[in-house]
């Protein structure tokens, strides 16, 4: 397929004439072609505003020189250029490529104006490279759909008008009109997976199968259609297995589905809830291990992406999705005045509502503290017999992961109240007396984001 300003103009014509465009401009070949061709196309249309955005990663010793190059080319064209400096911090287990890409997209997302369209210069070779990289990682239909042509981004839209163009076609166009561009020295390093594919693997494939790019593009389109069908089925299944909470599923209803549909609806649920992509292994663990564990077991499946560490747990016929809770100092004691809200380190907060004739009755100037279970505690709650605290919490339906975290109310060294469960016999407020209803908001109630 040949590339012309007119062919690009046809792509941009899907947007209203007054659309504001921004080109992601690195100064390399692809983005230089896109910037110059977009500038020419909008001039032909006589409508649409254009600016360029350059992300300065600071990873190359030439990064400052690249900024100067981009400024000079934009000044020549009369295009406003915004330079955004970012810091790339590589997390444990992550690649420099992926972290730099994440930084770029976060920057673009923050910079896009309302309804502004960000144009990116990904082309057919990028699509093919992404497709094969994801097959090597065992991706499903969503991953194999590779690079989408358009998607929402921040307050605007991301659009890739060159996805059906080969790199060689763009290079020929650039040479024909006399463009100059930056050559990033990292593009020749074989330590990066994408470069290894581009320089060492795909040229061999092209010798025997020169049309592999277009074939893989068709496969990506088919994968995208399959993913849309999976999403439609998952939405129907989620309606069957959901509960009143978006972070809780009905285990019994889920187990009525086949394993394939279980994985499909779990992926859909986790995506809607804002959890990191679970991948095949996590979904398989949930279906094969967590759902089928013994009734008295306390199964859980954990995974993370960057700083977001999540867990799926099972409790009394339901699946719970939560952030992984931070460890608490179980030996800690916290002085508390019942009129104040007390925020506990990594453990939610405690407050009390003033009531009459019920709740916890406290003598004037009582020394109240909050403590955690140490083991072996007993308590006789109002109207009940003396029992082990562990059994009281179990019978009250407190999930296993919260039993060690529930803040217990003490006066001096006497356990007088278990929030949400009951008051010790002899410590309840009598008729007409002032009392306190103690409430604990656990940390597992926090949303994922």
C-alpha positions in Angstrom: 0.0 0.0 0.0 1.4 3.4 -1.0 1.6 6.3 1.4 0.5 9.8 0.4 -0.7 12.9 2.1 -4.1 12.2 0.5 -4.3 8.7 2.0 -3.5 10.2 5.4 -6.1 13.0 4.9 -8.7 10.3 4.3 -7.8 8.7 7.6 -8.2 12.1 9.4 -11.5 12.8 7.7 -13.2 10.5 10.2 -12.9 13.4 12.7 -14.8 16.7 12.6 -13.2 19.5 10.7 -12.4 21.5 13.9 -10.6 18.6 15.6 -7.4 19.5 17.5 -4.6 17.0 16.8 -1.4 16.3 18.6 1.4 14.2 17.1 3.6 12.1 19.4 6.9 13.4 17.9 10.1 11.6 18.9 12.1 13.0 15.9 12.6 9.5 14.5 11.6 8.4 11.0 8.1 7.3 11.7 6.9 10.3 13.7 8.7 12.7 11.4 6.7 11.3 8.5 3.5 11.5 10.5 4.2 15.1 11.6 5.0 16.4 8.1 2.2 14.5 6.4 -0.4 15.6 9.0 0.7 19.2 8.7 0.3 19.0 4.9 -3.1 17.2 5.1 -4.5 19.7 7.5 -3.4 22.6 5.3 -5.1 20.9 2.3 -8.3 20.6 4.4 -8.0 24.2 5.7 -9.2 23.0 9.1 -8.0 21.4 12.3 -5.4 22.5 14.7 -2.0 20.7 15.2 0.7 20.6 17.8 3.5 18.2 18.6 4.5 16.5 21.9 8.0 15.3 22.5 8.7 13.0 25.5 12.2 13.5 27.0 13.1 10.3 28.8 16.7 11.2 29.6 17.9 7.7 28.8 20.2 8.6 25.9 23.2 11.0 26.1 21.8 12.6 23.0 18.3 13.3 24.5 18.9 17.1 24.8 20.1 17.2 21.2 16.9 15.4 20.1 14.9 18.1 21.7 16.8 20.8 19.8 16.2 18.8 16.5 12.4 18.6 17.2 12.2 22.3 18.1 13.9 23.3 14.9 11.7 21.1 12.7 8.5 22.3 14.4 9.6 25.9 14.2 10.2 25.5 10.4 6.6 24.1 10.0 5.1 26.6 12.4 3.9 23.9 14.8 3.8 24.4 18.5 6.0 21.8 20.4 5.5 20.7 24.0 8.5 19.0 25.6 7.6 16.8 28.5 10.4 15.5 30.7 9.8 12.2 32.5 11.8 9.9 34.8 11.9 6.2 34.0 12.2 4.0 37.1 12.5 0.3 36.4 10.6 -1.8 38.9 11.9 -5.2 39.9 11.3 -7.7 37.1 10.2 -5.1 34.6 12.0 -4.2 31.4 13.4 -0.8 30.5 11.3 -0.9 27.3 8.0 -1.4 29.1 8.7 1.1 31.9 9.7 3.8 29.3 6.5 3.0 27.3 4.4 3.3 30.5 5.9 6.7 31.3 5.2 7.9 27.8 1.6 6.9 27.8 1.0 8.4 31.3 2.5 11.7 30.1 0.4 11.7 26.9 -2.7 10.9 29.0 -2.1 13.9 31.3 -1.3 16.3 28.4 -4.3 15.6 26.1 -7.0 18.2 26.1 -10.7 17.4 26.0 -11.6 15.6 22.7 -8.0 16.2 21.4 -6.7 13.4 19.1 -3.2 12.1 19.7 -1.7 10.7 16.5 1.0 8.0 16.9 3.1 6.6 14.1 2.9 2.9 14.8 3.0 1.0 11.4 2.5 -2.5 10.0 6.0 -3.6 11.1 5.3 -2.5 14.7 2.0 -4.4 14.6 3.8 -7.6 13.4 6.5 -7.3 16.0 3.9 -6.8 18.8 1.9 -9.8 17.5 4.8 -12.2 17.6 6.1 -10.9 20.9 2.7 -11.6 22.5 2.5 -15.1 20.9 5.9 -15.8 22.6 4.3 -14.8 25.9 1.3 -17.1 25.4 -1.2 -14.2 25.0 -4.9 -14.9 24.4 -7.2 -13.1 21.9 -7.0 -9.8 23.6 -3.2 -9.8 23.5 -3.0 -11.1 20.0 -5.2 -8.3 18.8 -1.9 -6.4 19.0 -2.1 -2.6 18.5 -5.5 -1.1 18.3 -6.2 1.6 15.7 -8.1 3.8 18.1 -8.8 3.9 21.8 -9.7 6.5 24.5 -6.7 8.1 26.2 -7.3 10.5 29.1 -9.7 13.2 28.0 -9.0 12.6 24.4 -8.5 9.8 21.8 -5.4 7.9 20.6 -5.4 7.3 16.8 -2.8 5.4 14.7 -3.4 6.2 11.1 -0.3 4.3 9.7 -1.0 0.8 11.0 -1.4 -0.6 7.5 1.8 1.0 6.1 5.1 -0.8 6.0 8.2 0.8 7.4 9.9 0.7 4.0 7.0 2.6 2.4 7.3 5.4 5.0 11.1 5.5 4.5 10.7 5.9 0.8 8.3 8.8 1.3 10.6 10.5 3.7 13.6 10.2 1.4 11.5 11.4 -1.6 10.5 14.7 0.1 14.0 15.2 1.7 13.1 14.7 5.4 15.9 14.2 8.0 15.3 12.4 11.2 16.9 11.1 14.4 18.5 7.7 14.6 18.2 6.4 18.2 21.3 4.4 18.9 19.3 2.0 21.2 17.5 0.8 18.1 20.5 -1.3 17.1 20.9 -3.0 20.5 20.0 -6.7 20.4 19.4 -6.8 24.2 15.9 -5.4 23.6 13.4 -8.1 22.5 11.8 -5.9 19.9 15.1 -5.0 18.3 16.2 -8.6 18.3 13.0 -9.6 16.4 13.4 -6.6 14.0 17.1 -7.1 13.2 17.7 -10.8 13.6 14.5 -12.8 13.3 12.0 -11.1 11.0 14.4 -10.6 8.1 14.8 -14.4 7.9 11.0 -14.8 7.8 10.7 -12.2 5.1 13.1 -14.1 2.8 10.6 -17.1 2.7 7.3 -15.4 3.6 7.4 -11.8 2.4 3.7 -11.3 3.1 3.9 -12.3 6.8 3.1 -8.7 8.0 -0.3 -8.7 6.2 -1.0 -12.2 7.3 -0.4 -11.4 10.9 -2.5 -8.3 10.6 -5.4 -10.5 9.5 -4.8 -12.8 12.5 -4.7 -9.7 14.8 -8.1 -8.6 13.4 -9.6 -12.1 13.9 -8.2 -12.1 17.5 -9.8 -8.8 18.1 -13.2 -10.1 16.9 -12.8 -13.2 19.1 -12.0 -11.0 22.0 -15.2 -8.9 21.4 -17.2 -12.1 21.4 -15.6 -13.3 24.6 -16.4 -9.9 26.2 -20.0 -10.1 25.2 -20.3 -13.6 26.7 -18.4 -12.5 29.9 -20.8 -9.6 30.4 -23.7 -12.1 30.3 -22.0 -14.5 32.7 -21.0 -11.7 35.1 -24.7 -10.8 35.4 -25.2 -14.3 36.7 -22.3 -14.4 39.2 -22.1 -10.9 40.5 -23.2 -9.7 44.0 -24.1 -6.3 45.4 -20.4 -5.5 45.7 -18.3 -5.1 42.5 -15.4 -6.7 44.3 -17.3 -9.9 45.3 -18.5 -12.9 43.2 -20.9 -15.7 44.0 -18.8 -18.8 44.1 -21.7 -21.2 43.6 -23.0 -19.4 40.5 -19.5 -19.3 39.1 -19.0 -23.0 39.5 -22.1 -23.7 37.4 -20.1 -22.4 34.4 -17.6 -24.5 32.5 -13.9 -23.8 33.3 -13.5 -21.9 30.0 -16.3 -19.6 30.9 -15.1 -19.3 34.5 -11.7 -18.0 33.2 -13.4 -15.7 30.7 -15.8 -14.1 33.2 -13.0 -13.8 35.9 -10.8 -11.9 33.4 -13.7 -9.6 32.6 -14.5 -9.1 36.3 -10.9 -8.4 37.3 -10.5 -5.9 34.4 -13.7 -4.0 35.3 -12.5 -3.9 39.0 -9.2 -2.3 38.0 -7.0 -5.3 38.9 -3.7 -5.9 37.0 -4.0 -8.3 34.1 -4.1 -11.7 35.7 -2.6 -13.7 32.8 -3.3 -17.4 32.1 -1.5 -18.8 35.2 -3.4 -16.6 37.7 -6.8 -17.4 36.1 -5.9 -21.1 36.1 -4.9 -21.0 39.8 -8.2 -19.4 40.7 -10.3 -21.9 38.7 -8.3 -25.1 39.4 -7.1 -24.5 43.0 -9.0 -21.7 44.8 -12.5 -22.7 43.6 -12.0 -26.4 44.4 -10.2 -26.1 47.7 -11.6 -27.9 50.8 -14.4 -26.1 52.6 -12.3 -25.4 55.7 -9.3 -24.2 53.6 -8.4 -20.5 53.3 -7.2 -20.3 49.7 -5.9 -17.2 48.1 -4.2 -16.2 44.8 -1.9 -13.1 44.7 -0.3 -11.2 41.8 0.9 -7.7 41.2 1.8 -5.2 38.5 4.1 -2.4 39.6 3.0 -1.0 42.9 -0.5 -2.6 42.8 -0.5 -5.9 44.7 -3.9 -7.7 44.7 -5.4 -10.9 46.0 -8.5 -13.1 45.4 -9.7 -14.9 48.4 -12.6 -17.3 49.1 -14.9 -17.0 52.1 -18.3 -18.6 52.8 -19.3 -19.1 49.2 -17.9 -15.9 47.8 -14.8 -14.7 46.0 -13.3 -11.4 47.2 -10.9 -9.2 45.3 -8.8 -6.9 47.4 -5.6 -5.0 47.6 -3.0 -7.1 49.5 -3.1 -5.9 53.1 0.0 -4.6 54.7 1.3 -6.3 57.8 0.2 -4.7 61.1 2.2 -4.5 64.4 0.1 -7.0 66.3 1.6 -6.0 69.7 0.6 -2.3 69.3 -1.8 -0.5 71.7 -3.6 2.7 70.8 -5.2 5.1 73.3 -8.6 6.2 72.0 -11.2 8.8 72.9 -14.6 7.6 71.7 -15.4 11.0 70.3 -12.5 10.8 67.9 -12.0 8.8 64.7 -8.8 6.8 65.1 -6.9 5.9 61.9 -4.9 2.7 62.5 -1.6 2.1 60.7 -2.4 0.0 57.6 -5.7 -1.1 59.2 -8.6 1.2 58.4 -10.2 3.3 61.1 -12.3 3.1 64.2 -15.0 5.5 65.3 -18.0 5.5 67.7 -21.6 6.7 67.4 -23.3 8.1 70.5 -26.4 6.1 71.3 -28.8 5.8 74.2 -29.8 2.7 76.1 -27.5 0.4 74.0 -23.9 -0.1 73.0 -20.8 0.2 75.2 -21.3 2.0 78.5 -18.2 3.7 79.7 -17.5 5.1 83.2 -16.3 8.7 83.2 -12.5 9.1 82.6 -12.2 5.5 81.5 -8.8 4.6 79.9 -9.7 3.1 76.6 -7.2 1.4 74.3 -7.4 -0.6 71.1 -5.4 -3.8 70.8 -5.1 -6.8 68.5 -5.6 -10.5 69.3 -2.7 -12.2 70.9 -4.3 -15.6 71.2 -6.1 -17.3 74.1 -8.6 -14.4 74.8 -12.0 -15.3 76.1 -15.1 -13.0 76.5 -18.7 -13.3 77.7 -20.7 -11.1 75.4 -24.1 -9.7 76.6 -26.7 -12.5 76.7 -24.2 -15.2 75.8 -21.8 -17.6 77.6 -18.1 -17.2 78.0 -16.3 -18.4 74.8 -13.0 -18.2 73.1 -12.6 -15.0 71.1 -11.4 -17.1 68.1 -14.7 -19.0 68.1 -16.7 -15.7 68.6 -15.1 -14.2 65.5 -15.6 -17.4 63.4 -19.3 -17.6 64.3 -19.8 -13.9 63.5 -18.5 -14.6 59.9 -15.4 -12.5 60.2 -13.2 -13.6 57.3 -10.0 -15.4 58.3 -7.8 -12.6 56.9 -9.4 -10.0 59.2 -9.6 -12.0 62.5 -6.0 -11.0 63.5 -6.7 -7.4 62.5 -10.0 -6.6 64.2 -9.3 -3.9 66.8 -10.5 -4.9 70.3 -11.7 -2.3 72.8 -10.2 -2.5 76.2 -10.7 -0.6 79.4 -7.5 -0.9 81.4 -6.8 -4.7 80.8 -10.4 -5.8 80.3 -11.8 -6.7 76.9 -15.1 -4.8 76.8 -16.1 -4.7 73.2 -15.6 -6.5 69.9 -16.6 -3.9 67.2 -19.5 -5.0 65.0 -20.1 -8.2 67.2 -21.0 -7.3 70.8 -20.3 -5.8 74.2 -19.0 -7.7 77.2 -21.6 -8.7 79.7 -21.9 -6.0 82.4 -20.5 -3.2 80.1 -23.6 -2.5 78.1 -25.4 0.8 78.5 -28.6 0.5 80.4 -32.0 2.1 79.6 -31.7 5.9 79.4 -27.9 5.7 79.7 -25.4 7.0 77.2 -23.7 4.4 75.1 -21.3 4.0 72.2 -21.7 1.9 69.1 -18.1 1.1 68.0 -17.5 0.8 64.3 -14.4 -0.5 62.5 -13.9 0.2 58.8 -11.5 -2.5 57.6 -8.7 -1.7 55.1 -10.1 -4.4 52.7 -13.0 -2.0 52.0 -10.7 0.3 50.1 -11.1 0.4 46.3 -8.2 -0.9 44.1 -7.5 2.5 42.6 
